[in-house]
Amino acid sequence: MRMQERQVEGIAVLTFGMEESLASSSIDIPMIYAGSDSDLPNIRNIRVNYLTGMREAVRHLVDFGHQRVGYLCGQLNWSSMRTRFEAVRKALRSAGLPVEKELFVECPHTWEGGATAIADLLNLPKPPTAVMCCNDVAAIGAMKTLGNRGIQAGRDMAVIGFDDLTICRFTQPSLSTIEFAPAEIAPLAFRALLEQIDGGKTETIYEYKTKFVLRESTCPPKS
């Protein structure tokens, strides 16, 4: 591995599905994973708490009066997308909302994926009144399809993304989302890595908590 050749003392990895292959590689220096949902032996992991932001987002929708909430799942062969999906289902259940298979659409987490997946939900006999998305890119693609059908996010249907990319502040309407900030996770990962390099016996448990960011793309359900 190139980093081993450069004699680095440790590696911090922000990983979304590569953890198994990395764990099986012949790397004999301290490693920290950030964002893995796997419990791998001898590997420290910075946990990402997806549920905190998902619960806040679902509570916001419930307070508006939504009872049918759809979700664009992304590609569930990615560990990060599976973890987000599980967090959404837990948040819906805890809010007393239905967890119905027809309301969940697996799709590429791309502009095109979101644009196509939202059409599947709109074609249901009883479409959802709000849609949460696996990431902001899919959410913006979904808003494009809504606009093409004369449905405006934030007026006719509530849309929530995930990641809080800069572009969310500049869409029309601006996109409500769940903040996931690698820039905030990185310092936690390096603190954990330095602990491991220094050989400390006490391992601090580090966790990053997501949070809901309210903008203009949510609204009450249309009567």
N, C-alpha and C positions, 0 to 999 in steps of 0.2 A: 504494500500500500504506500502511495506517494508520501503521505504524512508521516508514516513510520520512517521512511528513508530520510526525511528531514529532521528526525529525532525530536518530534514534539513530545511533550510530557503527558498529554492527555487530549481527548477529543470530546467535544460537545456536539451532539447531533440533534437537529430538529427534524424528526422523522415522521413520515406519513405512510407507513406500509412497508418500509425496507428493514424493519428491526430484526426479523427472523434471519434474513440473509447476512446482515451485519454481525449478528450474534454468532453465526456459524463460521465466520471468517477468522483467520488466524491473526487476531490483533491482541497483543499482550501488554497493552498500556491502558490506563484508566479511561473509561468511557462513560458518558452521561447521555441518556436519551431525554428528549423533551417532546412530549406529545404522543408517546406510544401508549397503546391500550393493552399491551402485552406484559405479563409478568414473567420476565426472563431471568434465569438464574445468574447471579453475580453481576447484574446490570442495574445501576441506579436510574431512576426515571423521575423527571419532573412531571407531575400529573397536571393535566389540563382539565379543569372542572367545567365541562360544557353545560352541566345541568343548571348552574346558577343563572346564566344568561337566558337559557331556554325557558326556565320557570318565570323569569321576569317578563319575557316576551308574551308567553301564553297568558299570564295574569293580566297583562295590558289588554290583550284581545278579549278575554272574558269580561273585563270591566267595561269594554265597549259593547258587549252583548253577543259576541260571536259564539256559536255552538258547533259549527262545522269548520274545522281548520285542516287544510291540506298541507302536504309537505313534499317538496321536490328533493329527493333523497341523495342525489349524486350517485356515484358508482360504488356500490356496497362491497366490492372487492377491495376497496381502500379501507384500511383500519380506521382512519380518522372519520370517514363518512359513516361507517358503522357505529362509531361511538356517538357521533352527532345524532344519528337516527334514534339510537337507544335513548339518548337524553330527551329528544322531542317526545317520544312515546311516554316516558316517565312523567314529563311535565304535563302532557295532556291528561294522563290518568289522574295525577294528583289534583288537577283542576276540575275533575269530573266530566271531562269531554270525551266523546267517543273516539276510540282508536280503531278505525275501519280501514281495511286493506285497500279499498278503492280510493281512499284519500291520499295514499302514498304512491308516488311515481318515481321509480328509479330512472336516472337519466345521466348523461355526461354532465359534469359540472363546468359547463361552457355557456356562452351566449346562446348558441344554437340549441343546446340541451335544455336550457330553461325555457326557451321560446316554444319548443316542441312539447315539453312535458306539461306546461300550463294548459295547452290546448286539450290534452287528454282529460284534465280536470274540468275544464269548461264544457266538455262534451258529455259529462255525466248527467243523468236525469235530474239529480239534485247537486249542483256544483257547490264546493265550499264557498264561504263568504270571506275567508281569509286564507292566505297561503304563506307558509314559511319556507325558506329555501336553504339548501346546504351551503351556499356561498353567495356573495354579492353578485358575481358574474351571472350565475343562473337567474338570480332575482331580476337583474336588469334585462336579461333576455325575455323573462316572463312578462315584464312590464311592456316590452315592445309588442308582444302578441296581444296583450290586453288592449293597448292603444289601437292596434289594427282592427280590433273588433268593436271599437267604440266604448271600451270599458276603461275607466281611468283609475289607476291605483291612487289610493288616498281619498277617493270620492265614491267609487262603485265597489271596490274590493280592496281589502287590506293586504299589503305585501311586506314581508320582512326578510331581509337578507342575513348573511353571516360573514364576518371578517372585519367589517368597517373599513373598507378601502377608501382612499381619498375621493374617488369618483362618486361615492354615495352622497356627498354634500352637493354635487353638481348635477345630479339627475333631476328630471322634472316629472313628478315631485321628488324632493330629496328622499333618499331611501332610509327608512328605519332599519336597524340591523343589530346584530349581536357582536360586540367588540371582541376580537381575538388578535392580540398584539404580540407578534414574535419579538418586537423590540423590548417588551416587558418581560418576556420569558427568558431571553438570553442572559440577563444578569443573574437570574436564579440558577440557570444551568451552569454558569461559570463559578458561582459560589459553591455549588455542590461538587463541581469538578476539582476546585482547589482543595476542598475538604478531603477528597479522595486521594489527591496527589500528596497532600501533607500527611496522609496516613492517620487521620483523626479517628478515634474509636466511636465517637458520637456522630451519627448521620442525621442531620436535620432533614425533616420532611418538608419539601417545597411543593407548593401547589399554586397554580395560576387559575384565577376565577374569571370566567367570562362575565360580561354584563350587557344589558340591553341599552341601546342608544335610540331614543325616540326622535324621529324627524317627521316628515309629512306624508309618508306613504301608507299610513294606517287610518282607519275610519270605522264608524259603526257599520254593521251590516245593513244593506238596503232592505227596506220593508217590501 
